């Protein structure tokens, strides 16, 4: 429990706020409900704006370009997915051909005179 002059001031302001809310609810309930709904609506609008501008747009800003490039490379490699089939089994993948490359060495055969 906080102690000191600040705590007493906090309790006095809180008590006056409770008395004011109860008095307005008793004398003008419709006005009280309208003011509460108005405050909630404004808070929702401000919260949605903060979420959109700071969180939603900030999260997608740096990822978009690299993600789009990766999707494009994946489509080029595997093709697009048919929504009805659910997977890429209908797309023929290129077969790998196992060709052996001749081994190259750095040594050179020198033909000389044999005795």
C-alpha positions as CSV (number, residue, x, y, z in Angstrom):
1,X,0.0,0.0,0.0
2,X,1.6,3.3,-1.1
3,X,2.3,5.8,1.6
4,X,2.7,9.6,1.5
5,X,1.0,12.7,0.2
6,X,0.8,11.2,-3.3
7,X,-1.2,8.2,-2.1
8,X,-3.7,10.4,-0.2
9,X,-4.2,12.6,-3.3
10,X,-4.7,9.4,-5.5
11,X,-7.4,8.1,-3.1
12,X,-9.2,11.5,-3.0
13,X,-9.3,11.7,-6.8
14,X,-10.4,8.1,-7.1
15,X,-13.2,8.6,-4.6
16,X,-14.5,11.7,-6.3
17,X,-14.4,9.9,-9.7
18,X,-16.5,7.0,-8.2
19,X,-19.0,9.5,-6.7
20,X,-19.3,11.4,-10.0
21,X,-19.9,8.1,-12.0
22,X,-22.6,6.9,-9.6
23,X,-24.2,10.4,-9.5
24,X,-24.4,10.5,-13.3
25,X,-25.7,6.9,-13.5
26,X,-28.5,7.8,-11.1
27,X,-29.5,11.1,-12.7
28,X,-29.0,10.4,-16.4
29,X,-28.5,6.7,-17.2
30,X,-29.0,7.1,-21.0
31,X,-26.4,9.8,-21.2
32,X,-24.0,7.8,-19.1
33,X,-24.4,4.7,-21.4
34,X,-23.9,6.9,-24.5
35,X,-20.8,8.5,-23.1
36,X,-19.3,5.1,-22.2
37,X,-20.1,3.7,-25.7
38,X,-18.6,6.8,-27.3
39,X,-15.4,6.4,-25.2
40,X,-15.2,2.7,-26.2
41,X,-15.7,3.5,-29.9
42,X,-13.0,6.2,-29.9
43,X,-10.6,3.8,-28.0
44,X,-11.3,1.1,-30.6
45,X,-10.6,3.4,-33.5
46,X,-7.4,4.7,-32.0
47,X,-6.3,1.1,-31.2
48,X,-7.1,-0.1,-34.8
49,X,-5.1,2.9,-36.2
50,X,-2.2,2.1,-34.0
51,X,-2.3,-1.6,-34.9
52,X,-2.5,-0.9,-38.6
53,X,0.2,1.8,-38.8
54,X,2.7,0.5,-36.3
55,X,2.3,-3.3,-36.1
56,X,0.6,-4.6,-39.3
57,X,2.5,-2.4,-41.8
58,X,5.8,-2.6,-39.9
59,X,5.7,-6.4,-39.8
60,X,5.1,-6.8,-43.6
61,X,7.5,-4.1,-44.7
62,X,10.9,-6.0,-44.8
63,X,9.6,-9.5,-45.4
64,X,7.5,-8.8,-48.5
65,X,10.3,-8.5,-51.1
66,X,12.3,-11.6,-50.1
67,X,9.1,-13.6,-49.6
68,X,7.8,-12.7,-53.1
69,X,11.1,-13.6,-54.6
70,X,11.2,-17.0,-52.8
71,X,7.6,-17.7,-54.0
72,X,8.5,-16.9,-57.5
73,X,11.6,-19.2,-57.4
74,X,9.5,-22.0,-55.9
75,X,6.9,-21.6,-58.7
76,X,9.6,-21.8,-61.3
77,X,11.1,-24.9,-59.8
78,X,8.0,-26.9,-58.8
79,X,5.2,-25.3,-60.7
80,X,1.9,-24.0,-59.3
81,X,-0.3,-26.1,-57.0
82,X,-3.7,-27.2,-58.2
83,X,-6.2,-26.4,-55.5
84,X,-8.4,-29.4,-56.3
85,X,-5.5,-31.9,-56.1
86,X,-3.8,-30.4,-53.1
87,X,-0.3,-31.3,-54.1
88,X,2.1,-31.3,-57.0
89,X,1.9,-34.9,-58.2
90,X,0.5,-33.9,-61.6
91,X,3.6,-31.9,-62.5
92,X,6.4,-33.9,-64.1
93,X,9.7,-33.2,-62.5
94,X,12.8,-33.3,-64.7
95,X,14.7,-36.5,-64.4
96,X,18.3,-36.4,-63.3
97,X,20.7,-37.9,-65.7
98,X,23.8,-39.4,-64.2
99,X,26.6,-38.7,-66.5
100,X,30.1,-39.2,-65.3
101,X,32.4,-36.4,-66.1
102,X,35.9,-37.5,-67.1
103,X,38.3,-36.9,-64.3
104,X,40.9,-34.3,-65.0
105,X,44.2,-34.2,-63.4
106,X,46.8,-31.6,-63.4
107,X,49.4,-34.1,-64.5
108,X,50.6,-34.2,-68.1
109,X,52.1,-37.2,-69.9
110,X,55.3,-36.3,-71.5
111,X,56.5,-38.7,-74.2
112,X,60.2,-39.0,-74.3
113,X,62.9,-41.2,-75.7
114,X,63.3,-44.5,-74.0
115,X,66.6,-46.2,-73.8
